[in-house]
Each structure stands twice: as C-alpha cells, then as structure tokens.
Amino acid sequence: MRVELVTTLKRQATKILADLHSSKEPVLITEHGQPSAYLVDVDDYEFMQQRMEILEAVARGEQAINNGNVYSNEEAKEKMNKWLK
C-alpha cells in the first residue's frame, strides 16, 4: 500500500489520483505521522460497500436465528407469495 503525506496530496493531487486509477492500489494519507484517511478507487469503494451490505444482511439473519425469530418453510412461502403478488 502506498503512503503519502497530506501535504503531498495537496501539492500533487492530480498525479496521486492518476496513479490510484491506474494501479488500483489504495493510498494511505498521513497527518503528523499518523494515519488519517484512505484514498481508494471509486469502483473498489462501491464494490466494498456492496460486500458490506451483504455481510450485514447475513449478520442480521444469524442474529434472527439466534433470537429464535424464524419461519417455517410454509410460513416463508406464504409471506413471499404476498410480496410477489
């Protein structure tokens, strides 16, 4: 992963963004020697967001199972049929 100072980003934003788009490698921006932000390609960011939504849905499903909030196959079919009409 590439690391850049925030001052370098300010001075060379166009070049850093061009490199980011061509390499698809995230850039860690630091301020005062500490990590501050990541720059990532738009397509990569959107892909990560979609993945996160899927993982969150799976986690909600697992929590529902753990809480006993489940439906039988027949109950699920009835609910789905109402939505699909």
TAPE-V941277 format. One record per helix or strand of 2 or more residues. SS is the DSSP state (h for helix, s for strand). FROM is the first residue (numbers start at 1). TO is the last residue. Records with the same first field share a line. If there is no record, write none. Layout:
SS->FROM-TO + FROM-TO
//
This chain:
s->2-5 + 27-31 + 34-39
h->6-23 + 42-66 + 73-84
//
